Amino acid sequence: MDKSILAYIAGFLDGDGSIMLQIKPRKDCRYGFRLCSAIVLYQDSSHEEDLEWMRDQLGVGYISRRNDGISECRFDGHERVATVLGQLGLYIRFKRKQVALMLEALDKLKSVQTPIVFLEVCQLADRLSEANYTSRRKHTAKTVETTFRRKGLLSP
């Protein structure tokens, strides 16, 4: 893909996007939680065609409309997020820390064999959230740690 297009989309992500790794409780998962990775680009719905263009350029993602007049172009899933960040990472400026944290977390997720490694990835999710200036998180690494200790998955 043309480098100028990648640089444009990276700049858009720097200004009007988010890189997120969310911790969500889920009973059918190995440790009772799952990690959801996503990149989201935001734009007024009257300019939704620009989000569609970016999605088409990257060849992945989907568009959704919120009730507040904002449209989102979302890239969900660990592999998809890693691929998109691999394409855009060189051009990211403001969110370099978030890119590095997400890629580190996604790399660790490939080899999660113990509760302690899963907890380490959750701690990276917390650091990513802090880098995003987000404080509205319901579940954090502390939530996971408390649950693991209660279930006897971690030493006291």
ROGUPA-641869 format. One line per field, with one value per residue (C-alpha): residue number from 1; residue in three letters; x, y, z. Coordinates in steps of 0.25 Angstrom, whole numbers, m for minus. Example, Ala and Ser with C-alpha at 12.3 -4.5 7.8 and 13.67 -1.06 7.14 Angstrom:
i = c(1_2) $
aa = c(ALA_SER) $
xx = c(49_55) $
yy = c(m18_m4) $
zz = c(31_29) $
END
This chain:
i = c(1_2_3_4_5_6_7_8_9_10_11_12_13_14_15_16_17_18_19_20_21_22_23_24_25_26_27_28_29_30_31_32_33_34_35_36_37_38_39_40_41_42_43_44_45_46_47_48_49_50_51_52_53_54_55_56_57_58_59_60_61_62_63_64_65_66_67_68_69_70_71_72_73_74_75_76_77_78_79_80_81_82_83_84_85_86_87_88_89_90_91_92_93_94_95_96_97_98_99_100_101_102_103_104_105_106_107_108_109_110_111_112_113_114_115_116_117_118_119_120_121_122_123_124_125_126_127_128_129_130_131_132_133_134_135_136_137_138_139_140_141_142_143_144_145_146_147_148_149_150_151_152_153_154_155_156) $
aa = c(MET_ASP_LYS_SER_ILE_LEU_ALA_TYR_ILE_ALA_GLY_PHE_LEU_ASP_GLY_ASP_GLY_SER_ILE_MET_LEU_GLN_ILE_LYS_PRO_ARG_LYS_ASP_CYS_ARG_TYR_GLY_PHE_ARG_LEU_CYS_SER_ALA_ILE_VAL_LEU_TYR_GLN_ASP_SER_SER_HIS_GLU_GLU_ASP_LEU_GLU_TRP_MET_ARG_ASP_GLN_LEU_GLY_VAL_GLY_TYR_ILE_SER_ARG_ARG_ASN_ASP_GLY_ILE_SER_GLU_CYS_ARG_PHE_ASP_GLY_HIS_GLU_ARG_VAL_ALA_THR_VAL_LEU_GLY_GLN_LEU_GLY_LEU_TYR_ILE_ARG_PHE_LYS_ARG_LYS_GLN_VAL_ALA_LEU_MET_LEU_GLU_ALA_LEU_ASP_LYS_LEU_LYS_SER_VAL_GLN_THR_PRO_ILE_VAL_PHE_LEU_GLU_VAL_CYS_GLN_LEU_ALA_ASP_ARG_LEU_SER_GLU_ALA_ASN_TYR_THR_SER_ARG_ARG_LYS_HIS_THR_ALA_LYS_THR_VAL_GLU_THR_THR_PHE_ARG_ARG_LYS_GLY_LEU_LEU_SER_PRO) $
xx = c(0_4_12_5_m8_m3_3_m11_m18_m8_m9_m24_m23_m13_m24_m37_m35_m33_m25_m31_m29_m41_m43_m57_m62_m66_m70_m66_m52_m40_m38_m52_m48_m45_m37_m43_m33_m38_m34_m45_m46_m57_m63_m76_m86_m87_m73_m75_m70_m56_m56_m61_m49_m39_m46_m45_m31_m27_m36_m42_m51_m66_m74_m84_m92_m94_m107_m99_m96_m82_m78_m67_m58_m54_m43_m46_m38_m24_m18_m26_m21_m7_m7_m13_m3_8_4_2_12_24_15_9_14_5_1_14_13_0_5_17_8_m2_8_15_2_m2_11_10_m4_1_8_m2_0_m2_m10_2_5_m10_m9_3_m5_m16_m6_m1_m16_m16_m4_m10_m23_m15_m7_m21_m25_m37_m42_m56_m51_m60_m50_m35_m23_m26_m40_m34_m23_m34_m42_m30_m26_m40_m40_m26_m20_m9_m1_m6) $
yy = c(0_14_20_33_26_18_31_38_27_27_42_40_29_38_49_43_28_19_7_m2_m15_m18_m28_m34_m45_m57_m71_m79_m74_m82_m71_m65_m53_m50_m39_m31_m23_m12_0_10_22_32_42_50_41_52_48_33_31_35_24_14_19_16_2_m1_3_m6_m17_m20_m14_m10_3_5_17_22_29_42_44_38_27_17_9_m3_m13_m24_m36_m39_m43_m32_m21_m27_m26_m12_m7_m14_m6_8_7_13_26_27_39_42_28_21_17_11_3_m2_m6_m13_m21_m25_m30_m37_m44_m49_m54_m64_m71_m70_m83_m78_m69_m60_m58_m55_m45_m38_m36_m30_m21_m17_m14_m5_3_4_10_20_24_27_35_26_25_18_4_m6_m17_m16_m25_m23_m29_m41_m42_m42_m52_m61_m60_m64_m76_m80_m78_m69_m70_m61) $
zz = c(0_m3_9_8_11_22_28_26_33_45_46_47_58_65_66_65_69_81_83_94_101_110_121_121_131_123_130_118_117_124_135_136_128_113_107_95_86_77_69_67_57_61_52_50_43_32_28_29_15_19_30_19_10_21_24_10_9_20_15_29_39_40_41_52_56_70_75_77_62_62_53_57_48_57_56_66_70_73_60_52_62_61_46_46_56_48_35_43_54_47_44_58_66_78_81_80_95_93_80_88_100_91_82_95_101_88_88_102_99_89_101_112_120_134_142_145_130_128_140_134_121_129_135_121_118_130_126_112_118_126_113_107_119_121_135_132_133_141_141_143_146_161_158_152_163_174_166_164_179_183_174_179_165_171_184_195) $
END
